[in-house]
Amino acid sequence: MNTTNTTNISMSPKSFKEIIGQDKAITFLKRIIAGDTIAPAYLFTGTQGIGKTTTAMAFALLINCMDPVDGDGCKRCSSCKKIIDGNHPDLIIIEPDKDKKGIGINQIREINRHLAFSPALERYRIIIVDPAEKMTDEAANAFLKALEEPPPHNIFILNVRDPGELPPTIISRCQKIPFKPLPTEAVVNWLIKEENMDKEKAQIIAKLSEGSLGRAKKLSRDDFFTHRVSWITMLNSVINKSSDMLIDLARELSGFRKSSTTNKEVKDDTIALMLGIWKSWYRDILLFKLEGKIGHTLNSDLSNHLKNASALYTVDALMRSLAVIARAEHDLMENRNPLFLLERSLLGLKRAVKGSYV
């Protein structure tokens, strides 16, 4: 979605009290609204899926609400209803263009045109950039001009995984609000309550989600446990496959032979989940080899498979393999070609085990 006045939220925006695991950030935001000590720009930092966007929407609900209730937007006044319906003129969300790799300069220029005017209806105009690290260099430079002389009654919220991915000149003009990964138990409880999941499965998914509720939601799909075993079995077979076989496997995993109309976002999500499972598997084997125990592993329900797989790897090979996966995850987030990154990763994993890792 380009620069837009709609929320692009798949469900009704949540209030602060409905958000789990981010009490410190929420308490701070409530305090600055109550005390009218609002800065022009905020940097919400933390991994994907832990509540940054949800919190930004709750902030937008409250700050312009005509009848707040217990530190939350009422969801009944005209301002709240417009946000819920996705047509509030003073709420603007900037996201990467679906047809491009990032947030472009034209999207930022459109925002700058809005800034020439006062908010249309409410006290504040809220501009959410999500994720801010997707701004191109040109877009970031154009955005910096707005931050250097922020017009009154405009609030910028930049969501970012790591502040280091933004220019220091932008970071220095924002107030940083860190968001922490959710406690495992909080994710377990959510899965049991909201997804009707049994406790054993919920505990496995919660551990694999690494504190990200968004990731836990994706992992809670009905076919996840089947895919996980398939992906791990595939990973253990990489060592003995020829280079040609690995390239064919990369084509299959990337959807290279499938219809080009398949949603790229869905493909990338699936690859991201697979890479996450591969990373968790190598991590588990490494822990088992170092500690000789299953207790702290993420895939603890696959303990027998884990013990057998540990014989295939040395500690050095596992460290090299984890580095290969980390590079693949980074490349995927940077919108690199999925086929290329999977080819390089599978070949790199084979080399890592053989000791010729580059």
C-alpha positions in Angstrom: 0.0 0.0 0.0 1.3 3.5 -0.8 0.8 6.6 1.3 -2.8 6.3 2.4 -5.4 7.5 4.7 -6.7 4.0 5.5 -5.5 1.9 8.3 -4.8 -1.3 6.4 -5.4 -3.2 9.6 -7.0 -6.6 9.0 -9.1 -6.3 12.2 -10.5 -3.6 14.3 -7.6 -1.6 15.9 -6.9 -2.7 19.5 -7.0 -0.4 22.5 -4.0 -0.3 24.9 -5.6 -2.7 27.4 -5.9 -5.4 24.7 -2.1 -5.4 23.9 0.0 -7.9 25.7 3.6 -7.8 26.9 4.3 -4.1 26.2 3.3 -2.5 29.5 6.4 -0.3 29.8 5.9 1.3 26.3 2.2 1.7 26.8 2.6 3.3 30.2 5.0 5.8 28.7 2.7 6.7 25.8 -0.3 7.1 28.2 1.8 9.4 30.4 2.9 11.7 27.6 -0.7 12.0 26.3 -2.1 12.8 29.8 0.7 15.3 30.5 0.5 16.9 27.0 4.3 16.4 26.6 4.1 14.9 23.1 7.3 14.9 20.9 7.1 15.4 17.1 8.5 11.9 16.3 8.8 8.5 18.0 10.9 5.5 17.0 9.2 2.2 17.9 12.0 -0.4 17.9 11.9 -4.2 18.1 11.5 -7.3 16.1 8.5 -7.9 13.8 5.3 -9.1 15.3 5.6 -7.9 18.9 3.0 -5.1 18.8 4.6 -1.9 17.4 2.0 -1.3 14.8 -0.8 -2.4 17.1 0.4 0.1 19.7 0.8 2.9 17.2 -2.9 2.4 16.2 -4.0 2.4 19.9 -2.0 5.6 20.3 -3.8 7.1 17.3 -7.2 6.1 18.8 -6.5 7.7 22.2 -4.8 10.9 21.2 -7.7 12.2 19.2 -10.5 10.5 21.1 -13.3 12.8 22.2 -14.3 10.7 25.2 -11.3 8.6 26.5 -12.2 5.7 28.8 -9.6 4.6 31.4 -6.6 5.7 29.3 -7.9 4.2 26.0 -9.8 5.4 23.0 -13.5 5.0 23.5 -14.1 3.4 20.0 -17.5 5.2 19.9 -16.8 8.8 19.1 -16.5 10.0 15.5 -12.7 10.1 15.6 -12.4 6.5 16.8 -15.1 5.3 14.4 -13.3 6.8 11.4 -10.0 5.0 12.5 -11.9 1.7 12.9 -13.6 2.2 9.5 -10.3 3.0 7.9 -11.2 6.4 6.6 -9.8 8.9 9.1 -8.1 11.8 7.1 -5.7 12.5 9.9 -4.3 9.0 10.1 -1.7 8.2 7.4 0.2 5.0 7.1 3.2 4.7 4.8 4.1 1.2 3.8 6.3 -0.3 1.0 4.6 -0.2 -2.4 3.6 -3.8 -3.2 5.1 -3.5 -6.7 8.4 -2.1 -5.4 11.1 -3.0 -2.9 10.6 -0.2 -0.5 9.1 3.1 0.5 9.9 5.5 -2.3 10.5 9.3 -2.5 7.1 9.9 -4.1 5.3 8.5 -1.1 7.3 10.9 1.2 6.7 13.8 -1.1 2.9 13.1 -0.8 3.3 13.2 3.0 5.1 16.5 2.8 2.2 17.9 0.8 -0.1 16.9 3.6 2.2 18.7 6.1 1.6 22.0 4.4 -1.9 22.0 5.9 -3.3 21.7 9.4 -4.9 18.4 10.4 -8.3 18.1 8.6 -10.5 17.2 11.6 -8.6 16.5 14.8 -6.0 18.0 17.1 -3.2 15.8 15.7 -2.3 14.2 12.4 -0.6 10.8 13.0 1.8 9.5 10.4 3.0 5.9 10.8 6.0 4.7 8.7 6.0 0.9 8.8 8.6 -0.4 8.5 10.8 2.7 8.4 13.9 0.8 7.3 12.2 0.2 4.0 12.7 3.8 3.0 15.0 4.3 0.1 18.0 6.7 0.6 16.1 9.3 -1.4 13.0 8.8 0.6 14.9 9.0 3.9 16.5 12.3 2.9 13.2 13.7 2.0 11.7 12.5 5.2 14.5 14.1 7.2 13.5 17.5 6.0 10.1 17.1 7.6 11.7 16.0 10.9 14.1 19.0 10.9 11.2 21.4 11.0 8.2 19.4 12.1 4.9 21.3 11.6 2.8 21.6 14.7 0.1 19.1 15.5 1.8 16.3 13.4 3.2 13.2 15.1 5.5 10.8 13.3 5.8 7.2 14.4 8.5 5.1 12.8 8.5 1.4 13.3 11.9 -0.2 12.8 13.5 -3.6 13.7 16.9 -2.1 14.5 17.6 1.7 14.8 21.0 1.1 13.1 19.1 0.5 9.9 18.1 4.2 9.7 20.4 7.2 9.1 21.7 8.7 12.4 20.2 12.0 11.4 16.7 10.5 11.5 17.3 8.6 14.8 18.6 11.7 16.6 15.3 13.5 15.9 13.1 10.8 17.2 12.3 9.7 20.8 13.1 6.0 21.0 10.6 3.6 22.6 11.8 0.0 22.7 9.5 -2.9 22.4 10.5 -6.2 23.9 9.9 -9.8 22.8 6.9 -11.2 24.6 7.4 -13.7 27.5 7.0 -17.3 26.3 4.2 -17.8 28.9 2.2 -14.8 27.5 2.3 -16.3 24.0 1.3 -19.7 25.3 -1.7 -18.3 27.2 -2.7 -16.3 24.1 -2.6 -19.4 21.8 -4.6 -21.4 24.3 -7.2 -18.7 24.7 -7.5 -17.3 21.2 -6.6 -20.2 19.0 -8.0 -23.1 21.2 -4.7 -24.8 21.0 -3.7 -27.5 23.4 -0.9 -26.6 25.9 1.8 -28.9 24.4 1.5 -27.5 20.9 1.2 -23.9 22.3 4.4 -24.3 24.2 6.3 -25.5 21.1 5.0 -22.7 19.0 5.6 -20.1 21.7 9.2 -21.1 22.0 9.7 -21.1 18.2 8.1 -17.7 17.9 10.9 -16.0 19.8 8.6 -13.7 21.6 6.8 -12.5 18.4 3.0 -12.9 18.6 2.8 -12.2 14.9 5.1 -15.1 14.2 3.2 -17.3 16.6 0.0 -16.6 14.7 1.6 -17.7 11.5 3.1 -20.8 13.1 -0.4 -21.8 14.5 -1.6 -22.7 11.0 -3.0 -26.2 10.9 -0.3 -27.5 8.6 2.7 -26.0 10.4 3.7 -29.1 12.4 3.6 -31.2 9.1 5.7 -28.6 7.3 8.2 -28.4 10.2 9.0 -32.1 10.1 9.3 -31.9 6.3 11.6 -28.9 6.4 13.8 -30.5 9.0 14.0 -33.8 7.2 15.0 -31.9 4.0 17.6 -29.9 5.9 19.3 -33.1 7.2 19.5 -34.5 3.7 21.3 -31.4 2.3 24.7 -32.9 3.2 24.4 -35.8 0.8 22.8 -34.0 -2.2 24.7 -33.0 -5.3 24.9 -29.3 -6.3 22.4 -29.9 -9.1 20.0 -31.5 -6.8 20.3 -28.6 -4.3 19.6 -26.1 -7.1 16.5 -28.1 -8.1 15.4 -28.0 -4.5 15.9 -24.3 -4.3 13.7 -23.9 -7.4 11.0 -26.0 -5.7 11.2 -24.1 -2.4 11.1 -20.7 -4.0 8.1 -21.5 -6.1 10.1 -20.9 -9.2 8.1 -23.4 -11.3 4.7 -22.3 -9.9 2.4 -19.6 -11.3 3.9 -16.1 -11.1 0.5 -14.9 -9.9 1.1 -16.6 -6.5 1.3 -13.8 -3.9 4.9 -12.9 -3.4 4.2 -11.9 0.2 2.8 -15.4 0.9 5.9 -17.0 -0.7 8.3 -14.9 1.3 6.4 -15.6 4.5 6.7 -19.3 3.9 10.4 -19.1 3.1 10.9 -16.9 6.3 9.1 -19.6 8.4 11.2 -22.3 6.9 14.5 -20.4 7.5 13.4 -19.8 11.1 12.8 -23.6 11.6 16.1 -24.4 10.1 17.8 -21.9 12.4 15.9 -23.4 15.4 17.0 -26.9 14.4 20.7 -26.0 14.1 20.5 -24.1 17.4 18.9 -27.1 19.1 21.6 -29.5 17.8 24.3 -27.1 19.0 22.8 -26.9 22.5 22.5 -30.6 22.6 26.1 -31.2 21.6 27.3 -28.6 24.1 25.1 -29.5 27.0 23.9 -33.1 26.3 20.4 -32.1 27.3 17.1 -31.7 25.5 15.5 -29.4 28.1 16.4 -26.0 26.6 15.7 -27.0 23.0 13.0 -25.3 20.9 11.9 -28.5 19.1 11.9 -30.6 22.2 9.1 -32.8 20.9 11.5 -34.1 18.2 14.1 -35.2 20.6 14.8 -38.5 19.0 15.3 -36.9 15.6 17.5 -34.3 17.2 19.8 -36.9 18.8 20.2 -38.7 15.5 20.9 -35.5 13.6 23.6 -34.4 16.1 25.9 -37.1 14.8 26.0 -35.4 11.4 27.5 -32.1 12.6 30.5 -30.7 14.4 30.2 -27.6 16.6 32.1 -25.6 14.0 29.9 -26.8 11.2 26.8 -25.8 13.2 28.2 -22.3 13.8 29.0 -21.9 10.1 25.5 -23.2 9.2 23.8 -20.7 11.5 25.8 -17.9 9.8 24.5 -19.1 6.4 20.9 -19.0 7.7 21.4 -15.5 9.3 22.6 -14.2 5.9 19.6 -15.7 4.1 17.2 -14.2 6.6 18.8 -10.8 6.1 18.6 -11.1 2.4 15.0 -12.1 2.4 14.1 -9.0 4.6 16.0 -6.9 2.0 13.8 -8.3 -0.8 16.6 -10.2 -2.5 15.6 -12.8 -5.1 14.3 -15.8 -3.2 15.6 -18.4 -5.7 19.1 -16.9 -5.6 19.2 -16.7 -1.8 17.9 -20.3 -1.4 20.4 -21.6 -4.0 23.3 -19.8 -2.2 22.0 -21.0 1.2 21.6 -24.7 0.4 25.0 -24.8 -1.3 26.5 -22.9 1.6 25.0 -25.3 4.1 26.5 -28.2 2.3 29.9 -26.5 2.3 29.5 -25.5 6.0 29.3 -29.2 7.0 32.1 -30.2 4.6 34.3 -27.6 6.1 34.7 -25.4 3.0 32.3 -22.6 4.1 32.9 -19.2 2.4 
